[in-house]
Structure formats: C-alpha cells, structure tokens
Amino acid sequence: MPPPPAGRQIAHLLATRTALAAPLLLLACWTGTAHAQVEPPASPTLSDPAAQAPDGPPDGPGGPGGDHFMIGVGAMYAPVHHGADKYMIQPLPAIDIKWGPLFVNFQNGIGVAPIDTEFVTVGAGLVLADGYRSKDVPAGVGKLSTGMGARGFVSLRQFGFEATVGVTKIVTGSTEGMVADASLSYPIMVSERFMLMPSIGTTWGDKKHNNRYFGITQQQSLASGLPRFTTGSGFIDAKAEVGVMYRLTDRITLGASGGVTTLMGAVKDSPIVEHRTRPFGLVFVGYSF
C-alpha cells in the first residue's frame, strides 16, 4: 500500500515530472505499497529544477521530455507500518533517470512511458509493494514480506497542475491484491533555483490487499491475543504533503519533503493501527550528470 510508509509507501511523497519524493526509489524495505503514493505533478525534473522556469529551455535535456540522469542519497523518517506508533529512519537512494521512453523513479519504479507529451504521460513499471517486519507488529502477527507490483499510470498536466492516477497489481510476496492511487500537485517556481511543491493524494485497496495488510486471521488472533479482524475493499488513506527543492549548483540539488497521512474507512480500526494520523518526512541530495 501506500508505496512509503512504503513510503509512495516506499516515496511519489511521474516519469519525468515528479513530486519531490517521487525520485526516491526505495530499493530497501520501506513499508507502504509503493507509498509509491508519494505522488506528483507537472513539475520540473529533479535533474534540473530550473528547466521549466520562465527563462528555462523549452526542450532538450532537463526540459520537458528531455533525457536526464540524477543519483543521490536520502533518508526517510516514517512509521514502521501504516498506523504504527514506532518510527524509523530509513536510508535510501535518490534516483531520477529518463532515457527516451525508459525511466527510473520513486512513484512509478522502473519502466517505460511510450506516451510522454507536454500534457499527458502514460506508462507502466515495476514497483516495490509494502510489507512490515515481525518485530514491528505485535508478537504472533508475523512479518509481511516485501513484494513486487506491476504499475500502470496516466498523468495529465494543465494550467500548472498535474493529476496522476495509477493502478498497481502486486504480483510477488506481500499482500497480493491490487492498489489504486490518485494525486494532484502544483509546482511553484519561487526562483530559478528554488521550487515549492504542494500535493494531495489518496489510496484505495481491494479486499485481498486490505485484509493481508490490516487483517488479523484466526491463527494470528490465537497467537497474538488480538481480536480477529477482516475488512473489504475501500479507501486506505489520504495524504497532504509539501516538498521543497533547491538547486545548489548546476549539478547538485537539495530537497526535503514533509506531510501527514490519515487512514480512512474500515482499515483504521485494524488492531495493528495505533494512530490513525501520522506525519512523515524525507531529505535528499542529488547529483545530475
């Protein structure tokens, strides 16, 4: 689920125009399906945040549709699982790569975007699916292994906004099932070097996903002492986030993002949920080639 605390999940928190957290591809075990749900808008690439400023180049590397390559390091501060009381600091790589239709970033993982124009991007990729460690949930519940999901998405850009809708089918490990996400973002170029990125988003999960992540089976109930819990399909959470990005030099970019996630629907009543609403944050530094 939502990928960060997976992250998103894993974590957006689009192939080339992503929210501040979108390029953080969590190759580690960040819970939250693809908190991939750190989702985004019609923003400049992390490789060159000034590329879409009024005086920036309209095309070419770093511009709309331009190839770029950015790598770096970052850290996420988030709950160990959705609704947890305990937090952890998770080191992660910061990756934002586009080479023709191919991309690597946080929100959409590793994949291809055959349609990528000024107004619309359509693509598909492989992303991490959420999980949690046995030590982060009550004894007897057991761990939920991290898996892999196949994600398809569509991003629409107009009037400075970007709306993204994605669907992830979890194919290995983790919760199985399916998760859908939607987000709306609006990048603000404060200056040639400084960008502000507010965004909102929500996540929906099917019955299989929600029960595997939040449910307590009869066996788990006997082992843990928690009441048995089952749920159906429905909305999982809603999120509000603000990111900032500063181009320190032509090659080095600094970024930070913070927000709040609130669980919704029946999943908020799960015995593993200790807090319905929890904040999260991340920082990173990236180098563009």
Secondary structure, 3 states (H helix, E strand, C coil): CCCCCCCCCCCCCCCCCCCCCCCCCCCCCCCCHHHCCCCCCCCCCCCCCCCCCCCCCCCCCCCCCCCEEEEEEEEEEEECCCCCCCEEEEEEEEEEEEECCEEEECCCEEEEEEEECCCEEEEEEEEEECCECHHHCCCCCCCECCEEEEEEEEEEEECCEEEEEEEEEEEECCCCCEEEEEEEECCEECCCCEEEEEEEEEEEECHHHHHHHHCECHHHHHHHCCCCECCCCEEEEEEEEEEEEEECCCCEEEEEEEEEEEECHHHHHCCCCCCCEEEEEEEEEEEEC
